[in-house]
Every structure is written in structure tokens, then in C-alpha cells.
Amino acid sequence: MRYDNIVRGRFLERPNRFIARVELNGKEETVHVKNTGRCRELLVKGAEVFLEKSDNAQRSTGYDLVAVKKGERIINIDSQAPNKAAEEWLLGKELFPDLVSVRPETVYGSSRFDFYVETEKEKIFLEVKGVTLEEDGVVRFPDAPSGRAVKHVEELVRAKREGYRAFVLFVVQMQGVRYFTPNYDTHREFAEALCRAAQAGVEILAYDCDVTEDSMKIREPVEVGLTEDYGLLRNIPEPLLQWYDANRRILPWREDPSPYRVWVSEIMLQQTRVEAVKPYFERFMRELPDIEALAGAQEETLLKLWEGLGYYNRVRNLQKAAIRIRDEYGGKMPSEYEKLLKLPGIGSYTAGAIASIAYGKAVCAVDGNVLRVISRVRRDKRPVSDGKVKQSVERDLGQIMPKNRSGDLNQALMELGACVCIPNGAPLCGKCPLKEICMAHEAKDERNYPVKEGKKPRVIEEKTILIIRDENRAAIRKRTGKGLLAGMYEFPSIEGFCTAEEVAQYLAQNGLKALRISPLEEAKHIFTHKEWHMKGYMVRVDELEPRGIGDQSKNWIYIEPAEAEEKYPMPSAFGAYMKYLGMKRGWSGQ
């Protein structure tokens, strides 16, 4: 868009929203201001301003104030200019190459949107907001509270839900800015409405403009950050990626980040240390090198490969997902985050890790390490155990994911949390690449973050574990296919702590006469929500036979101890007693 008859002047004062006094050709002139916003940081005494001479001789003011110079930058402050520039831009098919029509000022619901657009395939509403507020290259909207702006955004959400595509286009009436963000200080309600709209699928765009004394034309996209502390978060990637490049650990799944390897490693790493996972991962890859092999594996093979890692539903879900990938995707893991989320055992973190690390998608992956890092950087007092907080962090980090290195940034955040910004003690802040921007470090209260809600006490269950053997065999049993440690093998046990006499009575009820009952050490195993406190006995019997007298012994399996480690996966919960069958405590990788 272009103006005619532009002249220069010097701003003197602004008695009200609609008029200003300027020095023009050595005389004081009253002019019309084409922006009813405040523009306080722009319209300062002595500022160079640009005026368009009116061709209406009946007007009381002969000029319109349309632009002002701030430093080396000319900023257009004409409230009508953004819509004019946007219409030219749309008609030039810059945003929608398959444009069919553009209709300005279109009523929808109780709002009047700036543009209704139709393309060959879509119907679109687009609302335009002009942006003139700038500080240190950061531009914000609005510069004053605007209930009308909130209403427009909320109506766009409604339009989106009813099948339209919806946009808010912020036309930045200047050039060379760093990023756009909503103005939380001036109008929090609008900022929060804009965030809700983005979550609902309304597309938020910002473009800067080529601005001269007599023209304004939409130029290039401007980075958009919707969170209140976006300026802090956007400072994370550059120093963190530099640190990661120099300090990252060499891990087998990193050196060959195929989708299958990334997936299996991420599932193994849940609740398990990296060093413990390495040998399990290498063995798993040797035995089940691809999705087809995993999908067709026998359950006991799977459980044996997983023995010692715990949380056995993880490997069951791995196989369920592998079967679905084989049957629905031809054996190739999908790359889309939304499709990954639909697979068994894959949540937002794992989907983000696979999509970003293996496929280069610009999505985030937020685990406990990442939550800890971000909570300290922002000094976030919200409890990280709250699922809504995790979702919020995912949304916030999603805005700073670099398109070309999102997988590396996700891994760098995890690496920082695992090696430097550590839990349960003092973080190694001297080694941290984010120490200059970390708010908790600045306040010297790093140990206060992340904030955690008090955990419910674990349920304690007491058990008596029986190692029942004759000269050649031992008794074990298989747990049911549901619940804790489903499908794994275990030693016969009795609920509660029993005396030797009570054990003898239990055996008699199951058709066995004990020759000798010897006490073994006590043990404890901690699960996420419960603890097993165990008391053990070695029981020697003359001969193990399935006599079927008691209900328990019907489910016993009689094995040779030499077979136990090779054929019968047993969870590490029984680690203290596995040695009595010559079994190792879990799998050591040897």
C-alpha cells in the first residue's frame, strides 16, 4: 500500500487520542492521528513524523499522522494500513497459492472478521492485528487492553470447531524485529485467549513489513512465542546445543538412531539408568533386530530378554505395538507424532523422542530430566507431578524446537538433566551451559526445584518365600497374565510372615512332607506404589510330585535348577533368593 503527498514534521504533543500537534514548515499544526492506541514510546517530543496531506478541504485537520521514526527504523502507526497491506498480500497469493476469493469485513457469529478467504479446498477466516509496540526488537500486542480483540480470538476458536480454517495475522508495522509475543503486562486476558486459540488449532502468524515514508508492504514471517517467558526459553537452544556437541555421551542407540532402535531404547530407559540399559539393549538388538522379529517373538523369549529391567508391561506393549506396526503399517514405524501416540505403550514423551530423533520432526520430548531442567531455568513453582504442568511444558518447548535439530535439542535437555542438572543433591551449575539464564541459579535456590507434591506412602505387603527342592528339582510357578509381574515366574509363597511350623502345615496341605526347613535372609523389593517385605525358607523334601491335594500346588512347575536361568524369566523382586537355584540376580549382560 502507498500514500500520496507525504510530508515530514516534528511531534510536539498529543492532547487526546485523535489529534496531535506537530511542527510543520516552522509552524505548529494540528493533525489527525490514524491510530487510537497509545503509541507512547513512539510519539515523544521531537520525534520525526510522516504526514499525509488530506485532499478533503472540508476537514478541520489538513494532515493525517501515519508514521514515526524511532532510531533508524520507520514505524507505520496507521490503524488502517495493516488491513490494506494484508489484502494486497492475500490477493498476491503469498499465503494461499490456490486462492479463489478474498472478501473483507465478513460477519460471523457476533463478530466481524477482517477477511473471509476461499481457496480451492478450504474456507478461511482471518483476523488482522497491527503491531507497533517494540522494545529491544521484541514486538507485542496490544499496547492497551482490548476486549474486542479477545472477542475476535474466541470467535475464531468457534469457527475452527465448526470446520473453518482460522488465522490471527499480526502485521508488524516495521522491519527487522526479533520476535512477536502477546503483551501479558498490558492485557493478560488477551494473551491467555490467544494461547487457548492456538491450542484449539487457530493458526497464529506474524509478518514484518517494508516500511518507507510513503508505503508499507508485508515482507517476511516473524518468530512467534506465546508463553509469558518465551524470551527466556528461546535463549536455551544455542548454548545447550553447543554444549551437547562437545559433551554428549556415546550411546549405542544414538550412533545409529533408526526408529526401531530409538523406540526400544526409550522404552528400556523408562525407570532405568543408562548404564544398566546398555547391555540389555545390545542383547535385545541381537536377538530381535527389527519390528518383524519383535512382533513374532514368543512371550517367554521377550520376558527373558527383559529379565532384570522390571516393569514388564513395557516389553509386552512393545510387542503389541510391533504387531500393529507390522499389520497396519507394513512393518515400518510411522513418523507422525499423532500416529505414534496411538500405539500401545507410547506416550507423549516416547512419541516425541521417536519423531524428533529418528525422523527429524520439530516436536518436543519431555521426561523427568527435562522437567527438572526447565523448572530450574524458569524457577517454576508448579508441581512437576501434575500432568497439566507436563502438558504446559510440552507446549512451551514446542515453540523453541529448531526445525533442523529438534532431536538433538531433546537429547541435549535429557543429557543435561542426567549429567549436570541432577536430582537428589546439588546440581553441577559450574558445568551448566544455561547457568547465565537460569533463574534458580541466579537466586541460589536450585535445590528447591523442581517442586514435587508429597507422595502417597507405598503399600507394604509381607510375604514368605519358599525355595522348595528335592535332590534334582525345584518348584516354581507362573504368575497370572494380568496385574503386577504378569506372566513371570516366581517361587511359591505365602501371604504374611510365617513360622517354620506354619510353613510345614502349608506344605502338608499341598501334599508335601518337609524333611528340613531352614530360614533364609529377609529381603525387600520396592515397586512404584508398593513394597514387598519378604522372609525366606529353604525347604528340602524327599520328592517333588504333583499330588494335587492343595489348590496352590496344582499350578507349580517342577524344574531342574540348571534350566531356571535359561528358560524361566524371573523378576528381580526375587533376586535375594534366586541364587538358591543357581540363578543370577537379574541379567548382568555377561
N, C-alpha and C positions, 0 to 999 in steps of 0.2 A: 504494500500500500504506500501511496505517496501523497505528500501535502503540496499545496501551491502557496506561493507568496510567503515564505518563511523569513522572519527577521530575528535578530538577536537582541537580547536585553539583559539587565541585571535585576535579580529578585531583590525586593525590599521587604515586603511583609505580606501576610495573608490574613486579612481581617475576619474572614469566615470561609466556609468550605468551598464557596462558589467563585470567589473573586480573589485576586492578588493585585498588589501594586508593584510595578516594575519600573526601572529606569530605562527609557527607550529614547534614543537620539538626544540624550541630555535632558529629557523631560520625564516627570513622573506620570505613569499611565495606569489606569485601572483596567485589568484584563480578566477574561473568564478562565477559570481553571477547569480543564476537562478531566479531572479526577477528583472525586469527592472523598477519597481516602485521605489519610493524614499526611503521608509523604514528608514527615517532619525532618527526617535525616537528609532529605534531598533539597527541600525548599528552605535553605538557610540564607541569611542576608549576604548578598554579594555573589550568590551563585549565578553562573551564566545560564540563561534560559532561552528557549526557542519558541517563537510565537508564530501562529498562522493568522494572517490578516483576514478578517471576515469580509465576505462580499455582500453582506446584508447591511445596508445603510441604516436600517431602522433599529438596529441593536444598540443597547446602551454601552456595550463594550465593543471595541473595534478589533480585538485580538483574542485568540484562544492560546493558552499556555499548553504546549503539547510535549515538551521535552526539557530536560535539565542536564547539565554536565556535572558529573561527580568524579573528580580526579581526571583521569584520561578517558573515562567512559561516558558516553551519552546514554541516558536512560529515558525512554519514552514513558510519559505518565498520562497518556490519553486513554481514558477508560474504554473508548470505542475502538481503539486500534487493535487490541487482541482479536476481537471477532472478525474485523476486516481482514487482518493478516491470515487468520485461520481459514476463512472462506477461500481466499486466494490459494492457500496451500492445499486445501482439500480438493478444490477444483483442478489443481495441477496434478492430482493423483499421487501425491507424495506419500500419503499414509495408506490409501486404499487403491492399489493399481487397477482393480477391477470395478472402480467406481461407476455407478449408474446415475445417481442423482444426489443433490445436496439441497436440503430445504431449511433455511434459517428459521429461528423463533417458532418452535413447534410445541404445542401443548401436549403434556402427558400427565394424567392424574391431576394433581393440584399444582403442578409446576409447568413452567415454560422453558424447555431446554434450548440451548443456543442453536443446535443443529440436529436435524434428523437426516441420516445418511442411508442410502441403499446401495449395496454392491450386487454383484451377480448372484451371491448366495446368502447375504446377511442383511438384517435390518438393525440399524445402529442409532443410539442416542449419544450425543457428545456435548458435554458442558465445558465451556471455556472460562478460565480464570486468569486474569492478568496479574503478573507478579512484578512489583517494583521495589520491594524491601530487600536490601542487600547489606551484608556485613562480612568483611573478610572473604568475599567470594561465595558466601552461603546465602541463598535466597529463600525467603519464607513467605507464606501466605496464611492468613490475611494479616494486614497491618493494623486492623481494628476488628472487633467482634462483628460477625456477620451471621445472623440467624437464617437469612436467605440462603447463604452458601451451604449451611448444614442441611436445610430442607432439600436443596437440589441433590446433594450427595445421597440422602436417604431415598429419594425418589428414583435415583439411578439404580440403587440396590433392588428396588421393587421391579424396575424394568428388566434388570438382569434375570431375576427369578421368573419373569413372565416370558423369557425366551429371547429378549433382545440382547445384543452386544452393547456394552455401556462403557463410556470413557469419561474421565476427567482430564482435560488437557490444560496444563499450566503453561501459559505463554509468558516466558521470562522476557521482559521488555528491555533487554540489554544483552550484551555479548560477553563471553569469557568468564563464566561463573564456575564454581567447583561442584556444587550440588544443590538440589532443592529439598526442603523438608517443611512440613506443616509447622505453623507457629504455635507451639504449645504455650508459650508465655502469654501471648495476646488472646488466644481463643482455643483453649484445650478441647472444648466440645467439638469444634470442627475437626481438630487433629484426630480425635478418637473416632469420630464418624468416618473420616477418610480411611483409617485403619480397618474399621469394620467393613467398609465398602470393598477394600482390596481383598479381604478375606472372603468376601461373598462373590468375588470374581469380577468386580468393576476394575477396569484397567486404568492405572494412574500413569500419565505421561507428562514429561516436562520437556520443553524445547526452548532454546535461547533464540535470539533474533539478531540479525544485522540491523543496527540502528544508526542512522545518519541524522543530520539536521532535518531532513525533509522526507525520510522514508523509514519503514520498518518491514522486515521480511523474515519469516520463520526460517531458522537456519539448521541447527543440529540438536539431537537429543541431549538432555541434561540428566545426570545421575539423580535418582530419586531415592530418598531414605525416609521412611515413615515413622520410625521409632524416635522417642524423645531423645535418646542418647546416640543417635546414628553417627554423629560426628566423632564420638569416642570409638564406636565399633569399626568404623571404616578405616581407622588407623591400625587395626590389627593385622591384616594380611601381609603387608610389605615386610615389616621386620620379622614376623613369625616365619614366613616362607624362606627368608634369608637364613634364619637360624636353622630351620629344618633341613635345608640343603646341605648345611655344614655339619649337622649333628645327628641326623636320623640314624636309627639302628638298622642294621642289615637283617631283614627278616625274610624267611623263605617265601611267604605269600606276597611280600612287597616286590621282590625281584622278578616275579612272574605273576602279575596281577590279573590273571584271567578271571572271568566272572565266577567260575566254579571254585577256584582256589580262594578268592576273596570271600565268597559266601561261606565255605566250610570254616575258614579261619575265623571269621567274625562270630559264627555260632560257637565255636570252641572257646573263643576269648571271653564270652559272657561268663562272668563269675569265676574266671580262671586266669592266673598270671601268664604273661607272655612266655617266660622261660619254661614253665610247666607244659605249655601247649606245643612248643616246637617239636618234640619227638612224637607226640600224638599225631600232629598234622602230617609229618613226613610219612609215618606208617599208614595213616588213612589214605594218603595220596598214592602210596604204592599199592595198597590193596584195592582201593576203589578210585581209580584215576579220573573218572568222568561221571556225568549225570546218569548215563545208561547203566553203569556198574552199580552206582548207589541205588538206583531205582530197583534193580533186580537182586540186591543182596538179601541173604537170609537174616532174620531178626537176630539170631544168636551171634552171627558174624558182626553185625552192627554193634551189638551191646558189648561184645568182647573188644572191639576196636575202641570203644568209648570207656571201657572199664577204668575207673580211677578218676575220670573227669567229672563225674557226678551230673546231676540234673539231666537224667536220661531221656526225658521227654524231648530234649533238644535234638538228639540223634533220631528219634522216631519222627519228629516233624521234618527233619532233613530228608528222610526217605519219602514221607508223604508228599513233600514239595517236589522232590525229584521225579516221583511218579507222575505228578500233574504236569511238570515241565515236559517230560517225555511224551505224555499223551496229548497235551494241548498245544505245546509249542515246538514239537518236533525235536525235543531234546536240547534246544537252545534256550538258555535263561533269558527272559525278557529284559530289556534295557529300561523300560519306562518305570518310574518310581511307583506310579499308581498300580501297575500290574504286579510289581514285586510285592507290594503291600498285601495283595490278596492271597499270597502263597502261605501255607501253614508255617508257623514259627518265625515269620519275617515281620518285624515291626518297623516303626519309622526309622530307627537308628540303622538297622541292618539294610533296609531298602535304600537309605541314603548312602550308606557305605558302598554297596554294590553299584548303584547307579553312578556315583561320583568317581570311585576309584577304578572300577573296571570299564565303565562306559563314558566317563568324562562329562557326565551331566552336572549342571550347576545347581546341585541340591546339597543340603547340609546333612550331617550325621551327628546327632547329639547323644553322647553317652555320659556316664558319671564323671569321667575325666573332663569332658568339655564343659559340663555344667559347673564343675568346680572352678575351672579357669575363668569362665565368663562371670560367675558370681563374684569372684575376687576382683576382676578387672572393673566391673560396674559397681562393686560394693552393694550387691543386690540382697536385700533383706528378706526376700520371699523364700519360703522353704523349698528346696530342690526336690523334696519327695512329692510335692504336689504336681500331678500330671499336667495341670494347666500351665504351670511355670515352665515345664519342659516344652510344651507346645509353643509358648510365647518365645522361648529362646530359639526354637527351631525357626519360627517366623522371622525373628530379628536377624539371625545369622544368615538366613536365606537371602537377605538383601545385600550381603557383602561377599557372597561366593563369587570368586573370579571365574569367568566362563572357561578360561584356558587351564586353570589349576585348582579346580574345586576339590578334586580327590586329594591333592597334596595338602590343601589347607585343612581339610577334615582330619587327615592323618597327623598334620602338624599340631593341631589343637589336642588330639588324643595323646600324642607323644609328649607334649609339654605337660599335660596333666599327669602322665605316668612317670615322668623322669625329673621334672623340675617343680611344677606346682602341685606338689604331692600332698596326699591326705595324712591325717593322723600324725601331725608333727609340724615342724617349721618348714614352709616351702623354701626352696633354694633360690630366693629372689635375686641374689647376686648374679646368677646364671641366666636369668629370665630375659628374653628379648622384649617383653612387654612391660618391664618394670617402670619405664618412663611414663606410661599411660595408665598404669594400674592404680585405681583409686584406693583399694585396700592397702597396697604397698605405701602409697603416699600417706595414708592415715595410720600406718604401722599397726593395723589390726587384721592382718591376713588370716590369723588363726580363727577369727570369728566367722569366717566364711568357708564353705557355704553354710547357710542356715539350714538346720535339719530339725524336723519335728521329732518329738520323743517317740521312740519305737515301742510298740507293744511288747511286753515280755514274752519270750518264747514259751510254748507249752512243753513241759518236761514229761517224758514218758519213760518209765522204768521197765527194763526187760532183763530176762535171764536167758543167756545164750548157751546152747548145748552143742558141744563137739562130741558127737556120738560115733564111736568107731568099734569095729571088731578087728580081727587080725588083718583083714585085707581091704575092707571097705569103710566108707563113712556115709552118714546120712545128710543130705541137703534137701531143700525143697524150692520150688519155683513160686515166686510171688504172683499174685493175680495180675491180669492185664490192665488194670486201672489203678490210679492213685500213686502214692509215693513209691518210687523204685519199681514201677510196674514191669513185670516180665523178667526181673532179675532173679538170680539165685541167692539163697540165704541159708544160714544154719537154722535148724529147729529152735524155737524159742518159746518162752512162757512170759505172759504179761506180768509185770511186777518183779520184785526181788524174792527169790525162793531160797529156802534152805536145802541142804543136800537131801534131807528126808522128803521134802516136798517134791524134789526132782525125781527121786526114786518112785514115789507114788505116781507121778505123771507118766513115767516110763512104763510102769506096770499097767496103767490104763491103756497104753498103746502096745501092749503085748511084748514088752522087753524087760528082761531082768538085768539090772546093773551088777557087774562084777566089782567095779570100783568107780567112785565119783570123787574127783579131785577138783578143788576150787582153782580157778584161773584169775588172772588180774581183772580189775574193773576197767571199764573204758567209757568214753563219752564221744558222741558224734553230734555236731551241730548242723542242722538244716536251716533254711531261711526262717521258718516260723516255728520250729520245734527242736527240741534236743532229745537224743536218746542217751539215757544213763544205763549202762549195761554191766551186768555181773555174769561171769562165765564159769562153766564147769566142763571139765574133760570127763566124758563118760565112756567107760570100757564095758562092752557087752560080749557075751560068748559068740553070738552070731546074729547078724542083721538079716532079718527076713520080713517081708511084707505080710505080717499076720493079720492086719486089717481089723484089729479089735477096737482101737480108738479112732475118732474122727481125724485126728491130726496125722497119724502115720500113713493114712491112705494116700496122702499127697507127697510122701517122702520119696526121694530118689536115692538109690544106693550106688555109689560111685567108687572107683579106685582113686585114692588121693592123687596119684600121678596124672590123672586125667583132668583134675579140677582146674588147673590154671589154663590149660589149652582149650577146654570145651565149655566151661561153665562160668559165664561172666558174673562176678560177684562185686557189689558196690564196696567202696572204701569205708562205708559205715562200719563194716565188719573187719576192718583192717587189723585190729589188735588180735583177732582170733584166726585170721587166715593162715598164719604161719604154722598152725597145728595141722594143716593139710598140706604143708609144703608150698603154699602159695605166697607170692609177694604181695605187699600192701599196695594195691593198685598196680599200675603198669609204669615201670620206670623208664621205658624207652630203650632198655638194653636188649 
